[in-house]
Amino acid sequence: MRRKRVRMMDNRMLEELGLDPARMEHAVQTYSRSVGAGCIVMDEYGETIYEDRTGGRCGLCRIMQDKGKKCVNAHLYGNYQAERFGGRYIFFCPIGLVHWVSPLVCGSTVRGALLGGPVLMMEPDELLIEEIAVNGGFDENELGLIEELVKELPIVSPDRVNDLSELLYMVSLYITGTGDTSRPTIESMEQQARISEYIQYLKSTEKELANARTYPVEKEKELLTLIALGDKAGSQKVLNEILGHVFFTSGGNFEVIRARILELIVLLSRAALEGGADVEQIFGLNFKYLSQINEFTTVDELTYWLSGIMTRFTDCVFDLKDVKHIDVIYKAIDYIKRNYMKKIMLEDVANYVQLSPSYFCSVFKQEMKCNFNAYLNRIRIEMSKKLLLDNDIPLADVANLVGYEDQSYFTRVFRSRVGISPGKYRERKGQVGQVNIRHRYKSGQLSRERCSNEQYTE
Amino acid sequence: MSNILNEISQNLQQGRAKAVKELVEKAVGEGIDAKTILEQGLIAGMSVIGEKFKNNEVYVPQVLIAARAMKAGTEVLQPLLASSGVKAKGKVVIGTVRGDLHDIGKNLVKMMMEGKGLEVIDLGVDVPAEKFVEKAIEEKADIVACSALLTTTMTEIGTVVDAIVRAGIRDEVTIMIGGAPVTDSFCKQIGADIYTPDAASAAEAAVKAISRTA
């Protein structure tokens, strides 16, 4: 027996909820027809307010309802999870059928939900029938009936279920006429997952517990290098590891974590400055951020906020917005970063970006505020610092590995940029100390230039 | 022997609950130790899925069906795990804290504890702090065990500890905690009693705690 298509709620009530009935009907029907799976709209209490042509919730669901068992609660619970976890949620209903749900959010209030399914992800077997019978409170003589109803269900591969859920989420946005607001939630969740993994990794290496408990200074250095080079993906990864460490050692104490994050902000801003970001801009941002930090009350808010700040700082390193020849500069930098370990001539890069060497030279200098060779040296020296911290790499090889044929030339450039020789740098495990900062002020590297130190350009 | 364990792992990854169940039964029939089947077959397969999920190679639905296959397999092993080892007497209230839906780890702990002869009352996932307290009082539990798999939900364990203190039963229960982001220093920080890194050591620690108080 087929039920009427729309019956539970009249159009006026839908409109009061902020939903356009025609738009909703159109979207739900199109979705259900095209994907070949059921789809209903339920209100915030789980009541069906609209159903596709297949007649709404599944046959088993209806039988169970007659037995006094309610699938609705599971559906509502799924919707509650979807609301919290980025707008979509896939779940097994109480009798093990696959559903997916996306909330209908008008303004900031949940008005209801779209429920997709039921489907199966595998051919039904007796195990499934048995499960349904037990969990649904069916009698033994109803097994045949269950089998019959289950046979009608579409079988959809897990990959496709994931896609169907994504698509239903898009439909929900269309119906409510809102944009995708779940991005931050999802990104924040992903970040937390990475942090959590790193903590677990630390735990698995617990034999070196003493090691794990000391703050990873080398990680911090790596982070600063990556930021100064404008590497967003790399810096995000290392930041998550540092945060993992902070969580691990602080035991989740919010005050302690906040203090560490405060330190990190200051550190990140210095790295951006070293990378050549504008001093006024960075200090302005810093001021803003430091006054914001007290507004947060949870660790995950705080960490997501911090990764946003890092992206902002990394952007400042090469503010490509202001660059006129953005394509050329971007491609050239990319080429250099991929090939610094080989011999690179100005001509190679000019050729790569399809400009004459002399024109490229002037464009690069104009946009980057330093000439091509100075920039190349900077990248190579930063990379060599990392290699120097690894004692397994012979000193003599480091120069070669970052693209210098002549080791004494490398040593000269290194000393001029860093303030000490490569050998000293390795000896002190990267602790450059006061000498460096004084030296760099003198040589003008901490000025507003994007990259300085042109005395070693050929 | 490793062949069949590998087969269990493979089928589990594809979510073939029935095949996993049958293979586990077969492995038991071949005389393979239940703990070995659990660790090298079921848990090994689940770890592969976990890793793939992390790398975006599989999505939630695959994890769901793999977990279902895992459940089918562990149900076969449960009585075997329970029959081995020394029996201890005691009651444990266990659950995954509010906001957290991950229950594979918690289910393993439950199984291992039951294997040690403890009576385990499973509150399921997404359990509010009050519920832990309510059940602990009602069941006169010796241990309250909380699990959290996310950095965002682990602080909720602290809420459970606070609720237990407020209810005035702090001296009557031992609080055990676990989960990927949870550490020993976190355990001390929130004032819980025992942190264990895996299911087997959780069961052992529980038995030890109960024999101490008894």
Chai-1 contact restraints between the chains, C-beta under 6 A:
chainA,res_idxA,chainB,res_idxB,connection_type,confidence,min_distance_angstrom,max_distance_angstrom,comment,restraint_id
A,I90,B,V60,contact,1.0,0.0,6.0,A-B,restraint_1
A,I90,B,P61,contact,1.0,0.0,6.0,A-B,restraint_2
A,M121,B,I65,contact,1.0,0.0,6.0,A-B,restraint_3
A,D125,B,K18,contact,1.0,0.0,6.0,A-B,restraint_4
A,L127,B,A17,contact,1.0,0.0,6.0,A-B,restraint_5
A,L127,B,K18,contact,1.0,0.0,6.0,A-B,restraint_6
A,P158,B,P61,contact,1.0,0.0,6.0,A-B,restraint_7
A,P158,B,Q62,contact,1.0,0.0,6.0,A-B,restraint_8
A,V161,B,P61,contact,1.0,0.0,6.0,A-B,restraint_9
A,N162,B,Y59,contact,1.0,0.0,6.0,A-B,restraint_10
A,N162,B,P61,contact,1.0,0.0,6.0,A-B,restraint_11
A,Q192,B,T151,contact,1.0,0.0,6.0,A-B,restraint_12
A,Q192,B,T152,contact,1.0,0.0,6.0,A-B,restraint_13
A,I195,B,T151,contact,1.0,0.0,6.0,A-B,restraint_14
A,S196,B,T151,contact,1.0,0.0,6.0,A-B,restraint_15
A,S196,B,A180,contact,1.0,0.0,6.0,A-B,restraint_16
A,S196,B,P181,contact,1.0,0.0,6.0,A-B,restraint_17
A,I199,B,P181,contact,1.0,0.0,6.0,A-B,restraint_18
A,Q200,B,A180,contact,1.0,0.0,6.0,A-B,restraint_19
A,F248,B,T183,contact,1.0,0.0,6.0,A-B,restraint_20
A,G251,B,S185,contact,1.0,0.0,6.0,A-B,restraint_21
A,G251,B,F186,contact,1.0,0.0,6.0,A-B,restraint_22
A,G251,B,Q189,contact,1.0,0.0,6.0,A-B,restraint_23
A,G252,B,T155,contact,1.0,0.0,6.0,A-B,restraint_24
A,G252,B,F186,contact,1.0,0.0,6.0,A-B,restraint_25
A,G252,B,Q189,contact,1.0,0.0,6.0,A-B,restraint_26
A,N253,B,Q189,contact,1.0,0.0,6.0,A-B,restraint_27
A,D300,B,T152,contact,1.0,0.0,6.0,A-B,restraint_28
